[in-house]
Amino acid sequence: MTLSEYLNLEEETIQGIQRAIEAEAVREWEILGKELACERKVEQPEYLEAILWIKN
């Protein structure tokens, strides 16, 4: 039984929920990265590289 069958949801709905969760996680990492960059006076490209690495 798939998750969509168990929850009685369409597969597209499940995929939409997954994308929303991933997008929120990326936003949280971006906020954290900016905070760390400010605290440590790190240049912007360095924390963006870290976010992209984490995202992948």
N, C-alpha and C positions, 0 to 999 in steps of 0.2 A: 504494500500500500504506500503510495506516495504522500508527501506532505499535503499537496493540494487535495487529494482524495480524503485524507484524514480530517482536514479542516473544512472540507466541502467548499473549496475555493477553486476558481479557475487558475490555470497555470500562469496566465498573464498577470493575475493579481499577485500571486506569490513572487513572481519576478519583479513586479513593481515595488513590493515591500522590501525585497532584498536590495534593490537599487537605492531606495530611500534610506535604508540602514547604512549602506556603504557611503552614501553622500554625507550623511550626518557624521559618520566616523571620520571622514576626510576633513569636514569642517572643524571638528574637535581637534584633530591633529594640527590643522592650520593655526587655530587659536593658540594651542600649546606652543607651537613653533614660534609664533610671533612673540609670545610672552618670554620664552627662553632667549630669543634673539635680543629682546630688549634688556633682559637681565644680564646677559653676557656680552652685549654689544656686538653680536654676530651679524655679519652682512646677510642681507636678505637671500641671495642665491644659495647660500649654504643651508639654511633651514628648509628652503623649497626643495633642494635635492634630497634632504632627509625625508620630507613628506612624500615625495614621489617614490623613494625607495620603500618606505613603509607601505604605501598604497599598493605597490606591486608585490 
